[in-house]
Amino acid sequence: MTDLHLWLRHEARTTERRTPLVPSDARRLVEAGVRLTVEESPQRIFPIEEYEAAGCGVAPAGSWVSAPDDAVVLGLKELPDEPAELPHRHIFFGHAYKRQPGAETLLRRFAAGGGALLDLEYLVDDDGRRLAAFGFWAGYLGAALAVLQHRGRLAAPLVPGAKEELDETLRRAAGDEDFTALVVGALGRSGRGARVAFQAAGIEPTCWDLAETRDLDRPALLGHDVMVNAVLATSPVPPFLREEDLDAPARRLRTLCDVTCDVGSPLNVLPVYDRTTDWDEPVRRLRKEPPLDLIAIDNLPSLLPRESSTDFSAALVIQLLEFSVGGPWGRCLDRFHQACRELGVTEGGSGNG
């Protein structure tokens, strides 16, 4: 374990306050012999002083570009557009394996530098189950925002906070007019989070999962006031909503939250919008009459940065303590090589694998 050098980078996205590794788990790694460098970050929910106290080294924000070649760079969201060549192994959510916009460009940067992407979405056990995920918090926040929007209580821009505050806001909204809600993908992590938020708001949602979506009852879907999509498709399926559905005379649906935000992917089950929303403008109106509002924010858990980071880190640190070229990390590397082949990207360099 002593030969592992982890480099926790600052997140380039200004609204990203989460971290994949909290100070208490950083201490566990240091005590296990891991060399851990943490970049300064003005927005990270945990201050740099807590990492220093845990025994970590400190580096300026963005200095990962000149980190030692054997360092493994750890983050969450997208990398800056530069440098053009990426020589390190990177751990983060790359969103590059399902032909999303920008996927080929990112993979070519790794190929040019000889580095590799160990995508957190594909860090799975022997049965293909995710080993570290933010899903519960994404679902919880997606449903919470949908409730507040539908009841006219969602204020923009969105501001990060604590779960206790959001729970109280949902409880206060529970006295408003009742409505029907649907959670699609209700049995997964995100679906469970969505159900908890609806229940906090006094709503008992309809719950659909694989059995209900194999033979989709489209009129029943459109007959709900609010829908939260928590399905991340891994193979092509018929879309849950189509453009013609938005214009259906019997459509009752007024508020749609897409937790998955798989926009641009051929596997997108909600191909009715072409760009995500954000903290400044969390809602986009897809139809004026009758109204249909969309919430599609791709870093929802960052609105509860402390709780979501702590949960994610507790799962990830177990895998980092067992970091090796085999097992789950080996599967991550294999998936990277497969994605490069699928896109016709020729890899160069050693890959640091």
C-alpha positions in Angstrom: 0.0 0.0 0.0 2.9 2.3 0.6 3.6 2.8 -3.1 0.3 4.5 -3.7 0.4 8.3 -4.1 -3.1 9.8 -4.3 -3.6 13.3 -5.4 -7.0 14.8 -4.4 -7.7 17.7 -6.9 -9.7 20.8 -6.6 -12.9 20.7 -8.7 -13.0 23.1 -11.6 -16.8 23.4 -11.6 -17.7 26.4 -9.4 -20.8 24.8 -8.0 -19.1 21.6 -6.9 -18.6 21.6 -3.2 -18.4 17.8 -2.7 -15.3 15.7 -2.3 -14.8 12.0 -2.9 -12.6 11.7 0.2 -13.4 13.4 3.5 -10.6 14.2 6.1 -11.5 11.3 8.5 -11.1 8.8 5.6 -8.0 10.6 4.4 -6.5 9.9 7.8 -7.3 6.2 7.4 -5.4 6.1 4.1 -2.4 8.0 5.6 -2.2 5.7 8.5 -2.3 2.7 6.1 0.8 4.1 4.4 -0.7 6.0 1.4 0.9 9.2 0.4 -1.9 11.7 0.0 -1.6 15.1 -1.5 -4.7 17.4 -1.3 -5.1 20.5 -3.4 -6.3 23.7 -1.8 -9.9 24.5 -2.8 -12.0 27.5 -1.7 -15.3 25.7 -2.4 -14.7 22.2 -0.9 -17.0 21.7 2.0 -14.1 20.5 4.2 -11.3 23.0 4.8 -7.8 22.2 3.8 -6.7 22.5 7.5 -8.7 19.3 8.3 -6.7 17.4 5.7 -3.4 18.8 7.0 -4.4 17.6 10.5 -5.0 14.2 9.0 -1.4 14.0 7.8 -1.9 15.0 4.1 0.4 17.1 2.0 -1.0 20.3 0.6 -0.7 21.6 -3.0 -2.1 24.6 -4.9 -5.4 24.2 -6.8 -4.9 22.8 -10.2 -1.3 21.6 -9.6 -2.2 18.0 -10.5 -1.1 18.7 -14.0 2.5 18.6 -12.8 2.1 15.9 -10.2 4.6 13.0 -10.3 3.8 10.5 -13.1 2.9 7.8 -10.7 0.3 9.8 -8.8 -3.3 8.7 -9.1 -5.4 11.9 -9.4 -8.7 11.7 -7.6 -11.7 13.9 -8.3 -15.5 13.9 -9.0 -16.5 15.9 -12.0 -15.1 16.9 -15.4 -11.5 18.0 -15.9 -10.6 21.4 -17.3 -10.1 21.5 -21.1 -6.3 21.7 -20.7 -3.8 20.1 -20.8 -4.4 18.3 -24.1 -2.4 15.2 -23.0 -3.2 13.4 -19.7 -0.4 11.2 -18.5 -1.8 10.2 -15.1 -4.3 7.7 -14.0 -7.5 9.6 -13.0 -10.3 8.5 -10.8 -13.6 10.5 -11.4 -17.0 10.4 -13.1 -15.9 10.7 -16.8 -19.2 10.2 -18.5 -17.3 9.0 -21.6 -18.4 5.4 -22.2 -21.9 5.9 -23.7 -20.9 8.2 -26.5 -21.9 11.3 -24.6 -20.9 14.7 -26.1 -17.1 15.2 -25.5 -16.4 11.6 -24.8 -14.1 11.0 -27.7 -12.2 14.2 -27.0 -11.6 13.2 -23.4 -10.5 9.6 -24.3 -8.1 11.0 -26.9 -6.5 13.2 -24.2 -5.8 10.1 -22.2 -4.5 8.2 -25.2 -2.2 11.1 -26.2 -0.7 11.3 -22.7 -0.6 7.6 -21.9 -2.9 8.0 -18.9 -6.1 6.1 -18.0 -9.5 6.9 -16.7 -10.7 4.8 -13.8 -14.4 5.8 -14.0 -16.2 5.8 -10.6 -19.4 4.8 -12.4 -17.8 1.5 -13.4 -16.2 0.7 -10.0 -18.3 -2.4 -9.4 -18.2 -5.7 -7.6 -18.1 -9.2 -9.2 -21.9 -8.9 -9.8 -21.7 -5.5 -11.4 -23.1 -3.6 -8.4 -21.7 -0.1 -7.8 -19.2 0.1 -4.9 -19.4 3.9 -4.3 -22.3 6.1 -5.5 -24.1 9.3 -4.7 -27.4 7.9 -6.0 -29.4 8.2 -2.8 -28.7 11.9 -2.4 -29.3 12.6 -6.1 -32.7 11.0 -5.9 -33.5 12.7 -2.6 -32.6 16.1 -3.9 -34.3 15.5 -7.3 -37.6 14.7 -5.6 -37.2 17.5 -3.1 -36.7 20.1 -5.8 -39.6 18.7 -7.8 -41.9 19.0 -4.8 -40.8 22.6 -4.1 -41.2 23.5 -7.8 -44.6 22.0 -8.2 -45.8 23.8 -5.1 -44.3 27.1 -6.1 -41.7 27.2 -3.4 -38.5 26.6 -5.3 -36.2 29.7 -5.1 -33.3 30.4 -7.5 -30.4 30.4 -7.4 -30.1 27.2 -5.5 -27.8 27.3 -2.4 -26.1 24.3 -0.7 -27.3 23.5 2.8 -27.8 20.7 5.3 -30.4 17.9 5.2 -32.1 19.1 8.4 -32.9 22.4 6.7 -34.2 20.8 3.6 -36.3 18.3 5.6 -37.9 21.2 7.4 -38.7 23.0 4.1 -40.3 19.8 2.8 -42.3 19.4 6.0 -43.6 23.0 5.8 -44.6 22.4 2.2 -46.5 19.2 3.2 -49.6 21.3 4.0 -50.0 22.5 0.5 -52.4 21.0 -2.1 -51.8 17.3 -2.6 -50.6 15.9 -5.9 -49.7 12.5 -7.5 -46.0 11.6 -8.0 -44.2 8.8 -9.9 -40.7 7.5 -9.2 -39.3 5.5 -12.1 -36.4 3.3 -11.0 -37.8 3.2 -7.5 -35.9 0.2 -6.2 -32.4 1.6 -6.9 -30.3 4.0 -4.8 -31.7 7.1 -6.5 -35.2 5.8 -6.4 -35.0 5.1 -2.6 -33.7 8.6 -2.0 -36.6 10.1 -4.1 -39.1 8.1 -2.1 -37.7 9.4 1.2 -38.0 13.0 0.0 -41.6 12.5 -1.2 -42.6 11.0 2.1 -41.0 13.9 4.0 -43.3 16.1 1.9 -46.3 14.0 2.8 -46.6 12.4 -0.6 -46.8 8.6 -1.1 -45.5 8.2 -4.7 -46.3 5.5 -7.3 -43.2 3.3 -7.6 -42.1 1.8 -10.9 -39.1 -0.3 -11.6 -38.1 -2.9 -14.2 -41.4 -4.8 -14.1 -43.4 -1.7 -14.8 -41.2 -0.2 -17.5 -40.8 -3.4 -19.6 -44.3 -2.8 -21.0 -44.7 0.9 -20.3 -48.2 2.2 -19.5 -47.6 5.6 -21.1 -51.1 7.1 -20.3 -50.5 6.1 -16.6 -47.2 7.9 -16.6 -48.7 11.0 -18.1 -51.5 10.8 -15.6 -49.2 11.8 -12.7 -48.6 15.4 -11.7 -44.9 14.9 -10.9 -42.3 12.4 -12.3 -38.8 11.7 -11.1 -36.7 9.6 -13.4 -34.0 7.6 -11.5 -33.2 5.0 -14.2 -29.7 4.9 -15.6 -30.0 2.7 -18.7 -27.1 0.5 -19.6 -28.6 -0.9 -22.8 -31.1 0.6 -25.3 -34.7 0.8 -24.1 -37.8 2.5 -25.5 -37.9 6.1 -24.2 -40.2 6.8 -21.3 -41.2 10.2 -22.7 -41.3 11.3 -26.4 -41.9 14.7 -27.9 -45.4 13.6 -28.9 -46.2 12.7 -25.3 -45.6 16.3 -24.2 -48.4 17.4 -26.5 -50.8 14.7 -25.6 -54.2 16.2 -24.7 -54.6 14.1 -21.6 -51.2 14.9 -20.2 -51.5 15.7 -16.5 -47.7 15.7 -16.0 -46.5 19.2 -14.9 -43.1 18.7 -13.3 -40.4 16.4 -14.5 -37.1 15.8 -12.7 -34.5 13.8 -14.5 -32.0 12.7 -11.9 -30.0 10.7 -14.4 -29.2 13.6 -16.8 -28.1 11.3 -19.5 -28.7 14.0 -22.1 -26.8 13.4 -25.4 -26.4 9.7 -24.8 -28.1 7.2 -27.2 -29.3 5.4 -24.0 -31.2 8.5 -22.7 -34.7 7.4 -21.7 -36.0 11.0 -21.7 -34.9 12.4 -25.1 -37.2 15.4 -24.7 -34.6 18.0 -23.8 -31.1 18.8 -25.1 -29.3 20.5 -22.2 -29.2 20.3 -18.5 -30.4 23.0 -16.0 -28.2 24.4 -13.3 -28.2 26.1 -9.9 -28.8 29.6 -11.3 -31.7 28.4 -13.5 -32.8 25.1 -12.1 -36.0 24.9 -14.0 -36.7 25.0 -17.8 -40.2 25.1 -19.2 -40.6 22.5 -21.9 -44.2 23.4 -22.7 -46.2 26.5 -22.0 -49.7 25.2 -22.2 -50.4 23.1 -20.3 -47.1 23.9 -18.5 -44.4 21.3 -18.1 -41.3 22.2 -16.1 -38.0 20.3 -16.3 -35.3 20.0 -13.6 -32.2 18.3 -14.9 -29.2 19.2 -12.7 -26.2 16.9 -13.0 -24.6 17.5 -9.6 -27.6 17.4 -7.4 -25.8 15.9 -4.4 -23.5 18.9 -4.2 -26.5 20.8 -2.7 -26.0 18.6 0.4 -22.2 18.5 0.1 -21.3 17.4 3.6 -23.8 14.5 3.9 -23.3 13.2 0.4 -19.5 13.4 0.6 -19.3 11.6 3.9 -21.4 8.7 2.6 -19.6 8.4 -0.7 -16.1 8.6 1.0 -17.0 5.9 3.5 -17.6 3.5 0.6 -14.7 4.7 -1.6 -12.0 4.6 1.1 -12.6 0.8 1.4 -11.7 0.4 -2.3 -8.8 2.8 -2.1 -7.3 0.8 0.8 -7.3 -2.2 -1.6 -6.1 -0.2 -4.7 -4.4 -2.6 -7.2 -4.2 -3.5 -10.8 -6.8 -6.3 -10.3 -10.3 -6.6 -8.8 -12.7 -3.6 -9.1 -9.9 -1.2 -10.2 -8.7 -3.7 -12.8 -12.3 -3.9 -14.2 -12.3 -0.1 -14.3 -9.1 -0.1 -16.4 -10.5 -2.8 -18.7 -13.6 -0.8 -19.3 -11.4 2.2 -20.2 -9.5 0.2 -22.8 -12.8 -1.2 -24.2 -14.2 2.4 -24.5 -11.1 3.5 -26.4 -11.5 0.6 -28.8 -15.2 1.2 -29.3 -14.5 4.9 -30.3 -11.5 3.9 -32.4 -9.1 5.8 -30.1 -5.5 4.5 -30.4 -3.8 4.5 -27.0 -0.2 5.5 -26.6 2.2 5.6 -23.7 2.3 3.1 -21.0 -1.2 3.7 -19.5 0.4 3.6 -16.0 -1.6 0.5 -15.6 
